[in-house]
């Protein structure tokens, strides 16, 4: 039996432990790497910045934060664009506004013939688009005409104004709200595209990140987007209904386009360089999260949940006041000149601008018969109007009636929230790169004459006008349902 005493000088060959070999190999690699860097005349401080990961915490509350991983010239700060970048960018957030004295609210028992005596002041689409043509988007140095504001704009932090705004909401009338702490906090992040890019780094297989799905669509007709239900498309075009076989998808998804490519096209080419013309391709990015009653996985949280809590989660608040019917938050990122076709939603809609600005033209439900609304139940774009108001003065089918329709237009700027009542038509043009998120609070079931004498109306109304005068003057569920043959 051998022992260590059999080899007093340690001459017997001993085995080196595996871990020592591994450490030695690592040491040799590090030495070669350092020598290689120094021989190139560089230093260790010039090594590439680490890639952005979802675990890295960035100071996005500072609008001047620059993500070092983004390519030049996308490394810009809150000054859009950088002073060194040649541009004719015009920021509509600074556009001058003339605030008018609003018309009075209608009494509960108002007569239908008094339609134009009460809030809001409505003008014909002919008047609206004569004063400001849809394609007339300013560049720096152009003559500026102030926009006349006919909607009420309330300060959320002012208790009296917030109480007044509640009356407008209950009466189903449009208005805007500003100075909202949660929105102001979200803007510090969302107005910095670097923040959104990090959240939207896509999985090539799932096109999603952090449980937020998104899609990018391209217009097929001069920046004009019309929503369509993809589930109805095939059944409609093969239905044999009149003209159904001629129906073309109004826009197509572009799965090969990354979020970064979208931002570069929308901001650099669209805003900074002004190279997106009316008839060029326009892109539109959409994302969203389900409401509390739609979650497939309880407890799932996203950056949208973190930043827009009052738009998603109970308790009920000024902006979402019926979570049982809430379907979550939908966000739209549009570039300069993108226009969404006029349409109505059944849900009462709160729309927050988190970056940029948009022009909204709102029309009450009783204008439905003048707008050539798609009424066919089988049509993929039901509830929508296929008329592009940039051609409002053209002699094409439907435009003569549309010119007579009455509405009100407004610029919704970064930080403002627009309330679009149930079944009011809205037509939207992005004035520059913009980010909006909206959340709906279900349908107002008390906006028709069949409900005015029931107990639910009396309880909710509390003696106040709860949509009655608005329905008399501007129509409600009954008017729209008859118009589209619901």
C-alpha positions as CSV (number, residue, x, y, z in Angstrom):
1,X,0.0,0.0,0.0
2,X,1.6,3.2,-1.1
3,X,1.6,6.5,0.8
4,X,2.9,10.0,0.5
5,X,6.1,8.9,2.2
6,X,6.9,6.7,-0.7
7,X,7.7,9.8,-2.8
8,X,9.3,12.3,-0.4
9,X,10.4,14.8,-3.2
10,X,7.0,14.8,-4.9
11,X,8.6,13.4,-8.1
12,X,5.6,11.3,-8.9
13,X,3.4,12.9,-11.5
14,X,0.2,14.3,-10.0
15,X,-3.1,15.0,-11.7
16,X,-4.2,18.6,-12.1
17,X,-7.8,19.3,-11.0
18,X,-10.2,20.1,-13.9
19,X,-11.3,23.4,-12.4
20,X,-7.7,24.7,-12.5
21,X,-7.5,23.9,-16.2
22,X,-10.7,25.8,-16.8
23,X,-9.5,28.9,-14.9
24,X,-6.2,28.8,-16.8
25,X,-8.0,28.8,-20.1
26,X,-10.1,31.8,-19.1
27,X,-7.0,33.7,-18.0
28,X,-5.3,33.1,-21.4
29,X,-8.4,34.3,-23.3
30,X,-8.6,37.5,-21.3
31,X,-4.8,38.2,-21.8
32,X,-5.1,37.8,-25.6
33,X,-8.2,40.0,-25.7
34,X,-6.6,42.9,-23.7
35,X,-3.4,42.7,-25.7
36,X,-5.4,42.8,-28.9
37,X,-7.3,45.9,-27.9
38,X,-4.1,47.8,-26.8
39,X,-2.3,46.8,-30.1
40,X,-5.2,48.5,-32.0
41,X,-4.4,51.7,-30.2
42,X,-7.7,51.6,-28.3
43,X,-8.6,51.4,-24.6
44,X,-11.0,49.3,-22.6
45,X,-13.2,52.3,-22.1
46,X,-14.0,52.2,-25.9
47,X,-15.7,48.8,-25.7
48,X,-19.3,48.8,-27.1
49,X,-22.1,49.8,-24.8
50,X,-24.1,46.8,-23.6
51,X,-27.3,46.0,-25.5
52,X,-30.5,47.4,-24.0
53,X,-32.4,44.7,-22.1
54,X,-35.7,44.8,-20.4
55,X,-33.9,44.3,-17.1
56,X,-31.8,47.5,-17.5
57,X,-33.4,50.5,-15.8
58,X,-33.2,53.7,-17.7
59,X,-33.9,57.2,-16.6
60,X,-36.9,57.7,-18.9
61,X,-38.5,60.2,-16.6
62,X,-35.8,62.5,-18.0
63,X,-37.0,63.4,-21.5
64,X,-33.3,64.2,-22.4
65,X,-32.3,60.6,-21.8
66,X,-30.5,59.1,-24.8
67,X,-30.2,55.4,-25.4
68,X,-26.6,54.7,-26.6
69,X,-27.7,51.6,-28.5
70,X,-29.8,53.5,-31.0
71,X,-28.3,54.5,-34.4
72,X,-27.5,58.0,-35.3
73,X,-29.4,60.3,-36.0
74,X,-32.0,58.7,-33.8
75,X,-30.1,59.7,-30.6
76,X,-32.1,62.8,-30.1
77,X,-33.3,64.5,-26.9
78,X,-36.6,66.3,-26.0
79,X,-35.6,69.0,-28.5
80,X,-37.2,67.6,-31.7
81,X,-35.2,67.5,-33.8
82,X,-31.6,68.3,-32.6
83,X,-30.5,71.8,-33.5
84,X,-27.8,70.3,-35.6
85,X,-30.3,68.4,-37.7
86,X,-31.7,70.3,-40.8
87,X,-35.4,70.4,-40.5
88,X,-38.7,72.3,-41.2
89,X,-40.5,70.4,-38.3
90,X,-43.6,72.3,-37.0
91,X,-44.7,71.3,-33.5
92,X,-48.5,71.6,-33.3
93,X,-48.2,71.4,-29.5
94,X,-47.2,75.0,-29.7
95,X,-50.0,76.0,-32.1
96,X,-51.9,79.1,-31.0
97,X,-55.5,78.5,-29.9
98,X,-58.3,81.0,-29.6
99,X,-60.7,79.9,-26.8
100,X,-64.2,81.0,-27.4
101,X,-67.0,81.5,-24.9
102,X,-68.9,78.2,-25.2
103,X,-72.6,78.0,-25.9
104,X,-74.9,77.2,-22.9
105,X,-75.9,73.7,-22.0
106,X,-79.4,72.7,-23.1
107,X,-82.2,72.2,-20.6
108,X,-83.5,68.7,-20.1
109,X,-86.8,69.4,-22.0
110,X,-85.2,71.2,-24.9
111,X,-87.0,71.2,-28.2
112,X,-85.3,69.5,-31.2
113,X,-85.7,72.6,-33.3
114,X,-83.2,74.4,-30.9
115,X,-80.4,72.2,-32.1
116,X,-77.9,75.0,-32.9
117,X,-78.5,77.2,-29.9
118,X,-76.7,75.0,-27.4
119,X,-73.3,73.4,-26.8
120,X,-71.3,72.4,-28.7
121,X,-71.2,74.9,-31.5
122,X,-71.4,72.9,-34.8
123,X,-70.4,73.9,-38.3
124,X,-70.8,72.1,-41.6
125,X,-68.0,70.0,-42.9
126,X,-67.9,72.4,-45.8
127,X,-67.1,75.3,-43.4
128,X,-64.6,73.3,-41.4
129,X,-62.6,72.1,-44.3
130,X,-62.7,75.4,-46.1
131,X,-61.2,77.1,-43.1
132,X,-58.6,74.3,-42.7
133,X,-58.1,71.8,-45.6
134,X,-57.1,68.4,-44.4
135,X,-53.9,68.3,-46.4
136,X,-52.8,71.7,-45.0
137,X,-50.1,70.6,-42.5
138,X,-47.7,73.3,-41.5
139,X,-43.9,73.3,-41.8
140,X,-41.6,75.6,-40.0
141,X,-41.8,79.1,-41.5
142,X,-45.3,78.8,-42.9
143,X,-47.9,81.4,-42.0
144,X,-49.7,80.4,-38.9
145,X,-53.4,80.9,-38.3
146,X,-54.7,80.3,-34.8
147,X,-57.2,77.5,-34.3
148,X,-60.6,78.4,-32.9
149,X,-61.6,76.1,-30.0
150,X,-65.3,75.5,-29.5
151,X,-65.0,72.7,-27.0
152,X,-64.8,73.2,-23.3
153,X,-61.3,72.5,-21.8
154,X,-61.3,71.7,-18.1
155,X,-58.4,71.7,-15.6
156,X,-58.5,68.3,-13.8
157,X,-56.7,69.6,-10.7
158,X,-59.3,72.3,-10.2
159,X,-62.1,70.7,-8.1
160,X,-64.8,73.1,-9.4
161,X,-63.8,72.5,-13.1
162,X,-63.7,68.8,-12.5
163,X,-67.2,68.8,-11.1
164,X,-68.4,70.9,-14.1
165,X,-66.7,68.4,-16.5
166,X,-68.7,65.6,-14.9
167,X,-71.9,67.3,-15.9
168,X,-70.7,67.3,-19.5
169,X,-69.8,63.7,-19.3
170,X,-73.1,62.7,-17.9
171,X,-74.9,64.7,-20.6
172,X,-73.0,62.8,-23.2
173,X,-71.2,65.9,-24.6
174,X,-67.6,66.1,-25.9
175,X,-65.0,68.1,-24.0
176,X,-61.3,68.1,-23.2
177,X,-59.4,67.7,-19.9
178,X,-55.9,68.8,-19.1
179,X,-53.4,69.0,-16.2
180,X,-53.9,65.4,-15.2
181,X,-51.1,64.1,-12.9
182,X,-51.0,60.5,-14.2
183,X,-51.0,61.6,-17.8
184,X,-48.2,64.2,-17.2
185,X,-46.1,61.5,-15.5
186,X,-46.7,59.1,-18.4
187,X,-45.8,61.7,-21.0
188,X,-42.3,62.0,-19.5
189,X,-41.8,58.4,-20.6
190,X,-44.0,58.0,-23.7
191,X,-42.8,61.2,-25.4
192,X,-39.3,59.6,-25.5
193,X,-39.4,57.0,-28.3
194,X,-36.4,55.3,-26.7
195,X,-38.7,54.2,-23.9
196,X,-41.3,52.8,-26.2
197,X,-38.7,51.1,-28.3
198,X,-37.4,49.2,-25.3
199,X,-40.9,48.0,-24.4
200,X,-41.6,47.0,-28.0
201,X,-38.5,45.0,-28.9
202,X,-40.3,42.2,-30.6
203,X,-40.0,38.5,-30.4
204,X,-39.6,37.4,-34.0
205,X,-42.0,34.6,-33.4
206,X,-44.7,36.3,-31.2
207,X,-44.3,40.0,-32.3
208,X,-44.8,40.8,-28.6
209,X,-42.7,41.8,-25.6
210,X,-43.7,42.0,-22.0
211,X,-47.2,40.6,-22.9
212,X,-48.0,43.5,-25.2
213,X,-48.8,42.6,-28.8
214,X,-48.4,45.1,-31.5
215,X,-48.9,45.3,-35.2
216,X,-47.8,47.7,-37.9
217,X,-50.1,48.4,-40.9
218,X,-49.5,50.2,-44.2
219,X,-52.1,52.2,-46.0
220,X,-53.1,51.2,-49.5
221,X,-54.6,54.6,-50.3
222,X,-52.9,57.9,-49.5
223,X,-52.6,57.7,-45.8
224,X,-56.3,57.0,-45.3
225,X,-57.0,54.2,-42.8
226,X,-60.3,52.4,-42.5
227,X,-60.7,49.8,-39.8
228,X,-61.9,46.4,-41.0
229,X,-62.7,43.1,-39.2
230,X,-60.3,40.6,-40.7
231,X,-62.5,37.8,-39.4
232,X,-65.3,38.9,-41.8
233,X,-63.1,39.6,-44.8
234,X,-63.1,36.2,-46.5
235,X,-66.7,35.4,-45.9
236,X,-67.8,38.8,-47.2
237,X,-65.8,38.8,-50.5
238,X,-67.1,35.3,-51.3
239,X,-70.7,36.0,-50.1
240,X,-72.1,36.9,-53.5
241,X,-73.5,40.2,-52.1
242,X,-73.5,43.2,-54.5
243,X,-69.9,44.5,-55.1
244,X,-68.5,42.3,-52.3
245,X,-66.0,40.5,-54.6
246,X,-64.5,43.9,-55.5
247,X,-63.8,44.8,-51.8
248,X,-60.1,45.3,-51.1
249,X,-58.4,45.4,-47.7
250,X,-58.0,49.1,-46.8
251,X,-54.6,48.4,-45.3
252,X,-52.2,45.5,-44.8
253,X,-50.0,44.4,-41.9
254,X,-46.3,44.6,-42.4
255,X,-44.8,41.9,-40.2
256,X,-41.3,42.5,-41.5
257,X,-41.2,46.1,-40.2
258,X,-39.6,46.5,-36.8
259,X,-40.6,49.1,-34.2
260,X,-37.3,50.9,-34.8
261,X,-38.0,51.1,-38.6
262,X,-41.4,52.5,-37.8
263,X,-40.1,55.2,-35.5
264,X,-37.4,56.1,-38.0
265,X,-39.9,56.5,-40.8
266,X,-42.5,58.4,-38.7
267,X,-40.1,60.8,-36.9
268,X,-37.1,61.2,-39.1
269,X,-38.7,61.0,-42.6
270,X,-42.1,62.3,-41.5
271,X,-41.5,65.0,-39.0
272,X,-37.9,66.1,-39.3
273,X,-37.4,65.7,-43.1
274,X,-41.0,66.2,-44.2
275,X,-40.6,63.6,-47.0
276,X,-43.9,61.8,-46.5
277,X,-46.2,63.2,-49.2
278,X,-50.0,62.7,-49.4
279,X,-49.7,59.7,-51.8
280,X,-46.7,58.0,-50.1
281,X,-47.0,54.9,-47.9
282,X,-48.1,55.7,-44.4
283,X,-47.7,53.4,-41.4
284,X,-49.7,53.0,-38.2
285,X,-48.6,51.0,-35.1
286,X,-51.3,49.6,-32.8
287,X,-50.9,47.9,-29.4
288,X,-53.1,47.3,-26.4
289,X,-53.9,45.3,-23.3
290,X,-57.1,43.6,-22.2
291,X,-59.4,45.0,-19.5
292,X,-59.6,43.5,-16.0
293,X,-62.6,41.3,-17.1
294,X,-60.7,40.0,-20.2
295,X,-57.4,38.9,-18.7
296,X,-56.5,35.4,-19.7
297,X,-53.8,35.3,-17.0
298,X,-54.5,37.1,-13.7
299,X,-51.8,39.2,-12.4
300,X,-50.2,39.9,-15.7
301,X,-48.7,43.5,-15.7
302,X,-47.3,45.5,-18.6
303,X,-45.7,48.9,-18.9
304,X,-49.2,50.2,-20.0
305,X,-50.6,49.0,-16.7
306,X,-47.8,50.7,-14.8
307,X,-48.2,54.0,-16.7
308,X,-51.9,54.3,-17.2
309,X,-53.4,52.6,-14.2
310,X,-56.6,54.7,-14.0
311,X,-57.3,53.7,-17.6
312,X,-57.1,50.0,-16.8
313,X,-57.7,49.1,-13.2
314,X,-60.5,49.7,-10.6
315,X,-61.6,51.6,-8.7
316,X,-63.8,53.5,-11.0
317,X,-62.7,57.0,-11.6
318,X,-63.4,60.1,-13.8
319,X,-61.9,58.5,-16.9
320,X,-63.1,54.9,-16.6
321,X,-66.4,54.7,-14.8
322,X,-67.7,51.3,-15.9
323,X,-65.1,48.6,-15.6
324,X,-67.6,45.8,-16.2
325,X,-67.9,46.9,-19.8
326,X,-64.3,48.1,-20.2
327,X,-62.2,46.3,-22.8
328,X,-58.8,47.6,-21.8
329,X,-56.5,50.2,-23.4
330,X,-55.8,50.5,-27.1
331,X,-52.9,52.7,-28.2
332,X,-52.3,54.1,-31.7
333,X,-49.0,55.5,-33.0
334,X,-49.4,57.4,-36.2
335,X,-47.2,59.5,-38.4
336,X,-47.8,62.9,-39.9
337,X,-50.7,62.9,-42.3
338,X,-52.2,59.6,-41.3
339,X,-56.0,59.9,-41.3
340,X,-58.5,57.4,-39.7
341,X,-61.9,57.2,-41.4
342,X,-64.9,58.6,-39.7
343,X,-66.7,56.0,-37.5
344,X,-68.6,55.7,-34.3
345,X,-68.1,53.4,-31.2
346,X,-70.8,52.3,-28.9
347,X,-68.5,52.8,-25.9
348,X,-68.0,56.1,-24.1
349,X,-64.4,56.9,-25.0
350,X,-61.6,58.7,-23.2
351,X,-58.6,59.5,-25.5
352,X,-55.3,60.6,-24.1
353,X,-52.5,62.2,-26.2
354,X,-49.2,61.0,-24.7
355,X,-47.0,62.4,-27.5
356,X,-47.5,64.8,-30.5
357,X,-51.0,66.1,-31.5
358,X,-54.0,65.1,-33.6
359,X,-56.9,66.9,-35.2
360,X,-60.3,65.4,-34.3
361,X,-63.6,66.2,-36.2
362,X,-66.5,65.1,-34.1
363,X,-70.1,64.7,-35.5
364,X,-73.2,63.8,-33.4
365,X,-75.2,60.6,-34.1
366,X,-78.0,62.4,-35.9
367,X,-75.6,63.2,-38.8
368,X,-75.4,59.5,-39.6
369,X,-77.7,59.7,-42.7
370,X,-75.5,62.4,-44.3
371,X,-72.2,60.4,-44.0
372,X,-72.8,57.3,-46.2
373,X,-72.1,55.0,-43.2
374,X,-71.6,51.3,-44.1
375,X,-74.8,49.7,-42.9
376,X,-74.5,46.1,-44.1
377,X,-74.1,43.7,-41.2
378,X,-71.8,41.4,-43.2
379,X,-69.4,44.2,-44.2
380,X,-65.9,44.1,-42.6
381,X,-65.9,47.9,-42.1
382,X,-69.4,48.3,-40.7
383,X,-70.1,51.5,-38.7
384,X,-67.4,53.3,-40.8
385,X,-67.5,56.0,-43.5
386,X,-65.3,55.4,-46.6
387,X,-65.3,59.1,-47.5
388,X,-61.9,60.9,-47.3
389,X,-62.6,64.5,-46.4
390,X,-59.5,65.7,-48.2
391,X,-61.8,65.3,-51.2
392,X,-64.8,66.9,-49.5
393,X,-65.3,69.3,-52.4
394,X,-65.0,66.7,-55.1
395,X,-68.0,65.6,-57.1
396,X,-68.0,62.0,-56.0
397,X,-70.8,59.9,-54.5
398,X,-71.7,60.8,-51.0
399,X,-69.7,64.1,-50.8
400,X,-72.6,66.4,-51.5
401,X,-74.5,65.2,-48.4
402,X,-71.3,65.0,-46.4
403,X,-70.6,68.7,-47.0
404,X,-73.9,69.5,-45.2
405,X,-73.1,67.3,-42.1
406,X,-72.4,69.3,-39.0
407,X,-69.6,68.8,-36.5
408,X,-66.8,70.4,-34.5
409,X,-63.1,70.1,-34.9
410,X,-60.4,70.4,-32.3
411,X,-56.6,70.0,-31.9
412,X,-55.9,67.5,-29.1
413,X,-52.4,68.3,-27.9
414,X,-49.9,66.3,-25.8
415,X,-51.3,65.9,-22.3
416,X,-54.9,66.5,-23.1
417,X,-57.7,63.9,-22.8
418,X,-60.7,64.1,-25.2
419,X,-64.1,62.7,-24.2
420,X,-66.0,61.2,-27.2
421,X,-69.5,60.4,-26.2
422,X,-71.2,57.1,-27.1
423,X,-72.0,56.9,-30.8
424,X,-70.5,60.2,-31.8
425,X,-68.6,60.0,-35.1
426,X,-64.9,60.9,-35.0
427,X,-62.5,61.6,-37.9
428,X,-58.8,61.8,-37.0
429,X,-55.7,63.2,-38.7
430,X,-52.3,62.9,-37.1
431,X,-50.6,66.4,-37.3
432,X,-47.2,65.0,-36.5
433,X,-45.8,61.8,-35.0
434,X,-48.3,61.1,-32.2
435,X,-49.1,58.5,-29.5
436,X,-52.7,58.2,-28.2
437,X,-54.2,55.7,-25.9
438,X,-57.9,55.3,-25.2
439,X,-60.2,53.4,-22.9
440,X,-64.0,53.0,-23.1
441,X,-66.6,52.7,-20.4
442,X,-69.3,50.7,-22.1
443,X,-72.5,52.0,-23.7
444,X,-74.8,54.7,-22.4
445,X,-78.1,52.8,-22.2
446,X,-80.0,55.8,-21.0
447,X,-79.7,58.0,-24.0
448,X,-83.0,57.2,-25.7
449,X,-86.6,58.1,-24.9
450,X,-87.5,54.6,-23.9
451,X,-85.2,54.9,-20.8
452,X,-86.1,58.4,-19.6
453,X,-89.0,57.3,-17.3
454,X,-87.4,54.2,-15.9
455,X,-86.0,53.9,-12.4
456,X,-82.4,53.4,-13.5
457,X,-82.4,56.7,-15.2
458,X,-83.8,58.5,-12.1
459,X,-81.2,56.8,-9.9
460,X,-78.2,57.6,-12.1
461,X,-79.4,61.0,-13.1
462,X,-80.0,62.1,-9.5
463,X,-82.2,64.9,-10.8
464,X,-79.6,65.9,-13.4
465,X,-79.9,65.6,-17.2
466,X,-78.3,62.2,-17.9
467,X,-78.0,62.3,-21.7
468,X,-81.6,63.3,-22.3
469,X,-81.1,66.8,-23.8
470,X,-78.1,65.5,-25.9
471,X,-80.3,62.7,-27.3
472,X,-83.1,65.1,-28.1
473,X,-80.8,67.5,-29.9
474,X,-78.1,65.2,-31.4
475,X,-79.6,61.7,-31.4
476,X,-78.6,58.6,-29.5
477,X,-78.9,54.8,-29.7
478,X,-82.3,54.8,-31.4
479,X,-81.2,57.2,-34.2
480,X,-77.9,55.3,-34.9
481,X,-79.6,51.9,-34.8
482,X,-82.2,53.0,-37.3
483,X,-79.4,54.5,-39.5
484,X,-77.3,51.4,-39.7
485,X,-80.1,48.9,-39.4
486,X,-78.6,47.4,-36.3
